[in-house]
Each structure stands twice: as structure tokens, then as C-alpha cells.
Amino acid sequence: MLNSVLTMETGDERHNGCPTTNRLRERVADLFGMEDALFLPSGSMCNQIAIAVHTKPGDEIICSRESHIVFAECGGLAKLSGAMVSVIDADRGLFSADDVVRQCRPPSSFAPSSRLVVTEQTSNLGGGAIWPLEQLQSVANTARERGLSVHMDGARVLNASVASGTSVAEYASGHDSAWLAFTKGLGCPVGAVLAGSRDFIREAWHFKRMFGGAMRQTGVLTAMCLYALDHHVERLAEDHTRAKRIETALRGCSLFDRIFPVDTNIVLAELSSAAELSAVELRDFLASKNVKVMAVGTNRIRMITHLDVDDRAVSRLIEGIEAAETVLPSR
Ligand SMILES: Cc1ncc(COP(=O)(O)O)c(C=O)c1O
């Protein structure tokens, strides 16, 4: 990946002058089956720019309560776009067309306008859950029939695609915009690409500059993204196999009440109410064994497999959990 940087051609991306970045934009637009695309430093910026394009202040966004735009983007949709959210409590973050219908406000001179539906493929806090294609398409079509735009946070859409055999373009059909991350399973240091229609991307450029996301010689970054598209996509299946191995090991462990079904590369486990232990305590215990997991709220831990997690690392995690079971207190 690093070698790809040494031989790339670059130029000023702000004037469409970086051939390597332009190649990446075309590749990702094609993957999504959309007209154009835009390179950005992060996934959060992709979401925030899409929201800025699709909404105006006071508009309402319909999405899962557990979506990244709600729990992890610092309220950016309110600050940057003046939008508000109408959240759906959906099992594993996967809501239905009926949920959208229920959440959509009838036109009114008092109420905010329902303007945008945001889906997240895969659902991060749903434990990497894959939206079934039919469910995703019926959500998108229902939203569009009601005049709403539809945006996909596709941070891990390639994981969904590799696991299910469904193409990224099929998942994105019915959506007005979508993006994918290069910094997660694909293993790049920087980057995400947002796709949409030519008109959408023209407006997105405006917010890219406004939010400080316009860069210069981005070829040094996008060469690595192109490398990842060529070499790191199929191998996502290895991450899924390792996540399954973790799931199997955790199912026999008394520390947990619930292990979310593992569809892709995320393992989400809920601590047993009998375990006298918070998620933060377990995270810190595992950190002392050189294993990094994330505490989600008070009683869940999230484990992610990716390019840098090999079989030995998975064994270390499983041994750490077994040690926690014997060493840490239980009621
Ligand atoms: C579903 C989802 N959306 C958006 C993001 C944000 O991406 P970034 O960290 O590149 O801003 C993440 C990051 O983990 C994510 O999991």
C-alpha cells in the first residue's frame, strides 16, 4: 500500500486536477452505480455534507436511534445543517418501510418537514448487522414515494457485500447518496468517498470547501485507497470468519447475557446482569492484556476485526475474556 504512493501521479484535487483522486472517484461512483463521487477525509464529513445538501434548517431526518449520525457526530446535523432527527427504535438498527411511514409527518404549517431518511449498512451499533436487500429497498422506495431523499451511511457496505454476495450498487439502489470508508476494514490511513448524482456532488463540493475538507495533493492518500480496492476487499471475508470465532467463544462465557448475531466483522456483547462489572472495567482489564475493545454505554462491549487483527490477536482476546471470567468479581 505504501509503495503505491511512490509511483502515483498527483495534482490539486480542488480543481479536479489530481488524476489519482479522479480515478478513485470514478471507481467508487461505479461501485455505487451513481454518476459522480467526492473524496473526503472522513466518513463523518461524508454524512454531514450529505445532510447539508439534502436538508434545510428545521427539516427532520428519519433514522435509527443507534445510527452514527445520532450517537457519534457531536450533534453535527443540528449545528452544521440546523436539522433535527426523528429516531426509530429498531432492533439491530434495521428499520422497516412501515417505520418510515409511521415516522413521516403529514404536511403541516406547524410541524417540521420530514426530508431525509438515513440508512446505515452495516449497522455499527446493531453489531455489524446487514440490512436485507429487500428491506433496504422497500425503505428507500417508501421514503422516495413520500418525497424524501435517502442517504446511506455505507461505512461498511463492502463488508455487507462480501458477506452476502449482493453488490454495493444493489444495496445503494433507491438511495440519493451513499459513501464508503477506506479507513475501516480496507486498512487505509485516511479517506472516504461520497457518491451521488452529478447535481448532488456539485452541491457537495460547496460544503466540502465550507467544512474545510477541500485538500490539495490528495493522490498521496487516494493511491492507497485504490490499492485497497484492488487488494483488500475480498479479504474482508477473513475478518468475518475471525468475528464468528469470537462469537462462538463468547457464547459459552458467563460474563455475557447476549451476544448479537455476527453477520460481518463486529461482535457486540452485552454484559450479564449477574456480572458485577461495567463495560469500562472489562475494557480496561482487556487493555491490560494488550487487547483493545470498545465500551458501548454501561453494559456492552464492541469488538471489531480488521486488516491488523490476525488469528493470534483473536486468541489473545479469547484468553483475556476467559481470564476476566475467573478473575473479575461476579455476584
Ligand atoms: C457507521 C459509521 N458511520 C460513520 C463513521 C464515521 O467515520 P469516520 O471515523 O471516518 O469519521 C463510522 C466510524 O466508525 C461508522 O461506524
The ligand as an SDF file (V2000), in Angstrom:
LIG
                    3D

 16 16  0  0  0  0  0  0  0  0999 V2000
  -21.4310    3.5360   10.6880 C   0  0  0  0  0  0  0  0  0  0  0  0
  -20.3870    4.5880   10.7570 C   0  0  0  0  0  0  0  0  0  0  0  0
  -20.6070    5.7660   10.1690 N   0  0  0  0  0  0  0  0  0  0  0  0
  -19.7080    6.7640   10.1900 C   0  0  0  0  0  0  0  0  0  0  0  0
  -18.4990    6.5910   10.8160 C   0  0  0  0  0  0  0  0  0  0  0  0
  -17.5230    7.7320   10.8260 C   0  0  0  0  0  0  0  0  0  0  0  0
  -16.4190    7.5110   10.0420 O   0  0  0  0  0  0  0  0  0  0  0  0
  -15.0870    8.3660   10.3220 P   0  0  0  0  0  0  0  0  0  0  0  0
  -14.4720    7.7960   11.5570 O   0  0  0  0  0  0  0  0  0  0  0  0
  -14.2520    8.1520    9.0960 O   0  0  0  0  0  0  0  0  0  0  0  0
  -15.4930    9.7810   10.5050 O   0  0  0  0  0  0  0  0  0  0  0  0
  -18.2220    5.3890   11.4700 C   0  0  0  0  0  0  0  0  0  0  0  0
  -16.9490    5.2150   12.1810 C   0  0  0  0  0  0  0  0  0  0  0  0
  -16.7440    4.2670   12.9140 O   0  0  0  0  0  0  0  0  0  0  0  0
  -19.1910    4.3650   11.4510 C   0  0  0  0  0  0  0  0  0  0  0  0
  -19.0080    3.1880   12.0590 O   0  0  0  0  0  0  0  0  0  0  0  0
  1  2  1  0
  2  3  1  0
  2 15  2  0
  3  4  2  0
  4  5  1  0
  5  6  1  0
  5 12  2  0
  6  7  1  0
  7  8  1  0
  8  9  2  0
  8 10  1  0
  8 11  1  0
 12 13  1  0
 12 15  1  0
 13 14  2  0
 15 16  1  0
M  END
$$$$
